[in-house]
Structures are given as structure tokens and as C-alpha cells.
């Protein structure tokens, strides 16, 4: 993935296994996603959103800060510390992650969290449409598409790059448009091996269609989905870059988002 204006945190399991292990914690993923979605907040504000105690959110924010995922933001007053996300998107290289036990655990956790995020975002979208918080002009263009084309590895890579390039173009175009809303966009490109006749599916999949996933109000916090990698508005910039940020960015993106 090229940065396309996103501030990237590129994870390296060889150089920073402790940071990757720290981010694997479900509440820390949620806190980071909330900061990316909603902007700076205090531990108390995040506690109210997640149903956790402020002592718990404060502790986990300090752990995230230790590994440069979050940093102190400008304080509104001198009474309580405010936190912001240092980056917009967390990304990593699959091959590097698969070579490390910590990386493998992290990659599996992130994939599951993104599926949970989809379920939570769908529930929120339906609720917003029903309550009139999102206008009817969005209905024709929103939804979920399930396709299973036959592609080569090269074509799949080209599809990913075209998606990222077009998203960056549209994001830049709509940056100053008052009509723009936050949109949850998840891209799944998952090659699956063909099954011989009568061969069972390995993980509950339905031949010719998606697996049936029972998800609703998930992501570890009731009614507060994380929004990884699609921040609105973006947190303030200017923090020091952690290890790995300045290297060429691989194409796999986390996120929430949201983480």
C-alpha cells in the first residue's frame, strides 16, 4: 500500500515484537480505533464509550503510548490528559508476520476484528438509516457486494492497487465537501482452493457464496464499533515516527480500523 496521504504505522515483527503483542489486546485495538475515528479524547471519555473503567482505559492508553501508537494531545484544561492517535492506518507485510509467532497471532486477531467491525458497521448503518441520521440519497450507493471472480495473483494485485488509488483520489476530492460522511470501506481479497465434488468446506463456507458469520454489536464494546484505518477527522500530526514508519509501505492494511 502506498501512503496516499495516510500517516502509516508499518509494523515489523522482527524489530518490534513487543509493540505488536501489545496491540493484539482487544481493548487497545478498540481504543486506537476510537481515537482514529473521533479524534482526541481523555481516558474518562473513552471509558464512557467502551463501558470500561477510566482506570482501565488509562492503563491501556499508557501501554499504547509506550509503543508510539498514541501520544498526548493538546489539553483543553489542566485536569486530565488527552490522547490522540499518532497514525491514521496500521499496516504490515503478511510474509514477515507469518514468519513470526507473535506476527501470526496478530494477523489472525486483526482479520477476525475486521470481520467484527463489518458486522458492527452494518448494524450502525441500518440504525442510522432507520433513524434518518443518514439521508436517502445514500441508499442507492451503499451496501455489500459478494463476488467470486477467477483471477491470477497478478490481477488480484492490480485490483488492490486500483482500489487504493481510486479511494485516495475520491477521498482527496471530497475532503472539503460538507456533504461527505464517514464511510466504512472494507476490501477482502481471499483466494480459495477449488473443492472436488462432495468435498466438505473447511470452515463453514457455502459453495459459491460467503461463509455465514454470526456477528452483531461486536468488536469487544457494545454499540461502539472501532473504525480502523478510516479516521474522521484525522488526529493532529507532528509526532515522532516509530520504528519502521519510513520504510516502503506494504499493501496490507489493518484497519479498525478499527482499528
C-alpha positions, 0 to 999 in steps of 0.5 A: 500500500502506498501512503496516499496521504495516510500517516502509516504505522508499518509494523515489523515483527522482527524489530518490534515484537513487543509493540505488536503483542501489545496491540493484539489486546482487544481493548487497545485495538478498540481504543486506537480505533476510537481515537482514529475515528473521533479524534482526541479524547481523555481516558474518562471519555473513552471509558464512557464509550467502551463501558470500561473503567477510566482506570482501565482505559488509562492503563491501556492508553499508557501501554499504547503510548509506550509503543508510539501508537498514541501520544498526548494531545493538546489539553483543553484544561489542566485536569486530565490528559488527552490522547490522540492517535499518532497514525491514521492506518496500521499496516504490515507485510503478511510474509514477515508476520507469518514468519513470526509467532507473535506476527501470526497471532496478530494477523489472525486477531486483526482479520477476525476484528475486521470481520467484527467491525463489518458486522458492527458497521452494518448494524450502525448503518441500518440504525442510522438509516432507520433513524434518518441520521443518514439521508436517502440519497445514500441508499442507492450507493451503499451496501455489500457486494459478494463476488467470486471472480477467477483471477491470477495473483497478478490481477488480484494485485492490480485490483488492490492497487486500483482500489487504493488509488481510486479511494485516495483520489475520491477521498482527496476530492471530497475532503472539503465537501460538507456533504461527505460522511464517514464511510466504512470501506472494507476490501477482502481479497481471499483466494480459495482452493477449488473443492472436488465434488462432495468435498466438505468446506473447511470452515463453514463456507457455502459453495459459491457464496460467503461463509455465514458469520454470526456477528452483531454489536461486536468488536469487544464494546457494545454499540461502539464499533472501532473504525480502523484505518478510516479516521474522521477527522484525522488526529493532529500530526507532528509526532515522532515516527516509530520504528519502521514508519519510513520504510516502503509501505506494504499493501496490507492494511489493518484497519479498525480500523478499527482499528 
